[in-house]
Amino acid sequence: MGDQLLAEIDNDVAEIAGLTARMEAFGEKHHLPPSAIFHMTLAFDEFLTNIIFYGFSDGERHTITVRIELDGDALEAEIIDDGIAFNPLARPAPDTTKSVEDRDVGGLGIHFIRTVMDKVEYFRVDGRNHLRMVKKVPAAPAS
């Protein structure tokens, strides 16, 4: 088990920026490639925004748990929420051969994340959505 960042945020989009800053600091601390940090923060922004806007129908405060761990050459991340059951990976990939006007709305963010991550998986346990992502990165130099 490697070094990890564990955070809890409220279901408020204003909290995403603070989390992104912590993720960037985590990446810099471990000398991760800027592209890996960018892809991970972009994925979190996409998924967290969708969870916050569409995952809670009761108007109440909810806590979203975020975990990022560097384990050897793998940057592993997980988002856990108690919102409405929703598997973003079940959504069909957008037809990028169609013109923008002819495409269905949405789905590009998830498509992009599937493209830049080495692994993305979803499951639901005990009333909670779990979204896991893995991005391979060069092993950090010994300090």
C-alpha positions in Angstrom: 0.0 0.0 0.0 1.4 3.4 -1.0 0.8 7.0 0.1 -2.8 8.2 -0.1 -5.0 11.2 -0.1 -8.3 10.7 1.6 -10.9 13.5 1.6 -14.6 14.1 2.2 -16.5 16.9 0.5 -20.1 18.0 0.7 -22.3 17.7 -2.4 -21.4 21.3 -3.4 -19.5 22.1 -6.6 -17.7 24.9 -4.8 -15.7 22.2 -2.9 -14.3 20.6 -6.1 -11.6 23.4 -6.5 -10.2 22.7 -3.0 -10.0 19.0 -3.8 -8.4 19.6 -7.1 -5.7 21.7 -5.4 -5.0 18.9 -2.9 -4.8 16.4 -5.8 -2.3 18.6 -7.7 -0.2 18.9 -4.5 -0.3 15.1 -4.1 0.9 14.7 -7.6 3.7 17.2 -7.3 4.8 15.6 -4.0 5.2 12.3 -5.8 6.7 13.7 -9.0 3.9 12.5 -11.1 3.8 13.5 -14.8 1.7 16.6 -15.3 -0.4 14.7 -17.8 -1.4 12.1 -15.2 -2.3 14.8 -12.7 -4.3 16.7 -15.4 -6.2 13.5 -16.4 -7.0 12.6 -12.8 -8.2 16.0 -11.8 -10.3 16.3 -15.0 -11.9 12.9 -14.3 -12.7 13.9 -10.8 -14.1 17.3 -11.9 -16.4 15.5 -14.5 -17.6 12.8 -12.2 -18.0 14.9 -9.1 -19.9 17.6 -11.0 -22.3 15.0 -12.4 -22.8 13.3 -8.9 -23.5 16.7 -7.3 -25.9 17.9 -10.0 -27.8 14.7 -10.7 -27.1 12.2 -7.9 -29.1 13.7 -5.0 -32.8 14.4 -5.4 -33.6 15.2 -1.7 -31.9 18.6 -1.5 -30.0 17.5 1.6 -26.4 17.7 2.5 -24.4 14.6 1.5 -20.8 13.6 1.9 -18.8 12.3 -1.0 -15.6 10.4 -0.1 -12.6 10.6 -2.3 -9.5 8.4 -2.1 -6.4 8.7 -4.2 -3.5 6.3 -3.7 -0.1 5.9 -5.4 0.8 2.2 -5.3 4.0 1.6 -7.3 3.4 2.6 -10.8 -0.4 2.9 -10.4 -2.4 6.0 -9.4 -5.6 4.6 -8.0 -8.6 6.7 -7.3 -12.1 6.1 -5.9 -15.2 8.2 -5.5 -17.9 7.0 -3.1 -21.3 8.6 -2.8 -24.7 7.7 -1.4 -26.6 9.2 -4.3 -29.0 7.7 -6.7 -27.7 4.4 -8.2 -26.0 5.3 -11.5 -23.4 3.5 -13.5 -21.8 6.1 -15.8 -20.0 3.3 -17.7 -23.3 1.7 -18.8 -23.9 4.8 -21.0 -23.0 4.0 -24.6 -20.0 5.7 -26.1 -20.9 8.7 -28.2 -20.7 8.4 -31.9 -17.8 10.8 -32.6 -18.2 10.2 -36.4 -21.4 12.3 -36.3 -21.4 16.1 -36.5 -21.8 18.0 -33.2 -25.4 18.9 -34.3 -26.4 15.3 -34.9 -24.9 13.8 -31.7 -26.9 13.1 -28.5 -26.2 15.5 -25.7 -23.7 14.4 -23.0 -21.4 11.4 -22.7 -18.2 13.0 -24.0 -16.7 13.5 -20.5 -17.1 9.9 -19.6 -15.9 8.8 -23.1 -12.7 11.0 -22.6 -12.1 9.6 -19.1 -12.4 6.0 -20.4 -9.8 6.9 -23.0 -7.2 8.4 -20.7 -7.5 6.0 -17.8 -6.1 2.5 -17.9 -9.0 1.2 -15.9 -12.4 2.5 -14.9 -15.0 0.4 -13.0 -18.2 1.0 -11.2 -20.1 -1.0 -8.5 -22.7 -0.3 -5.9 -22.4 -1.7 -2.4 -24.6 -1.0 0.7 -26.5 1.9 -1.0 -23.3 3.6 -2.2 -21.9 4.2 -5.7 -18.2 3.3 -6.1 -16.3 4.6 -9.1 -12.7 3.4 -9.3 -10.1 4.6 -11.8 -6.5 3.6 -12.4 -3.8 5.5 -14.3 -0.4 4.0 -14.8 2.4 6.3 -14.0 6.2 6.0 -14.0 7.4 4.8 -10.6 8.5 7.8 -8.5 12.2 8.2 -8.0 13.6 7.1 -4.6 13.9 10.0 -2.3 
